[in-house]
Amino acid sequence: MKRRFLVIDDDKDIREILKSMLEHFFSADVLEAKNNAQAFDYLRKFKIDLITTGLIRSQESELAFLNKIQSKAAPRTIPIIVISDAANEYKAHELYRGGVRGIFQLPIHTDQLIAHISMLLNIDLNPDRALINMGTEMPSLDYKKDVDLSTTKGCAGIAKDIIAMANYGGGTIIIGIDEVTPGNFVSRGLTNDRLSDFEASNFNKKIRKHMSPVAAVKLRRVREYGKNFIFLEVSSANEQPIMVAKENDEAGLYRGRIYNRNAAAESAEIQDSAEIRRLIDRFVTTQLRNFTEFLKNK
């Protein structure tokens, strides 16, 4: 029987990203609720296998909301995953007591979230293969047919995507997947002789000169379906935004500017104050979380 998931969040973009992700990875029927009332209406009508939810509850406390969900689901229990930057250490303790089975900070990290859901639902899923098969780009997932590191344009172009993804909060870039028509992706892979161009130290040397400070990138070679792929796992910029240190007009990369990933899964220059505010808020939240962890371990 097809699984049915419920995504609860007042942010339309987050709901759409999660819906797309869960449909593709788990072939699930995904329902969207923008508030508590809509969520409880779905719980009355349908058997739900998993819930993801944000934390902003205007009508009631988080714990009361969680208790009501489980009372609607009785006698079974629905696994609940919280996806929010509002879950500090103290609130997390309360959430786990309320039956939450996982807490993830925004922005969404596709591989981590999918692996956790697979574990909760006892699904045997290969995370690398799942990302290759996703077939839909997201702010935290980008596909490239190839990257020509022998040209300054090619180096600057991939540096731009890495800068944007680090500022967004991290993610994965997969090289070896071709967008043959808009939104239609085909796994091409890379030939064996192309793999040598992506030796980690050489790759980092070519891209680091374009960014300040340097974004952390883990490079992996992955072989699936008899084809070679390069996975670039980009870590989040946590203390300050990554800026352009060396520009390249052909790649649309300009010195001193800040790039981010947008809802359309594009690497683009930050254009408005609201986007800057979101970026600053993420850095502040991360530093407060790190400071709390430091105090706890002191």
Secondary structure, 3 states (H helix, E strand, C coil): CCCEEEEECCCHHHHHHHHHHHHHHHCCEEEEECCHHHHHHHHHHCCCCEEEECCCCCCCCHHHHHHHHHHHHCCCCCCEEEECCCCCHHHHHHHHHCCEEEEECCCCCHHHHHHHHHHHCCCCCCHHHHHHHCCCCECCEEEECCCCCCCHHHHHHHHHHHHHHHHHCCEEEEECEEEEECCEEEECCECHHHHHHHCHHHHHHHHHCCEECCCCEEEEEEEECCEEEEEEEECCCCCCCCEECCCEHHHCECCCCEEEECCCCCEEECCCHHHHHHHHHHHHHHHHHHHHHHHHHC
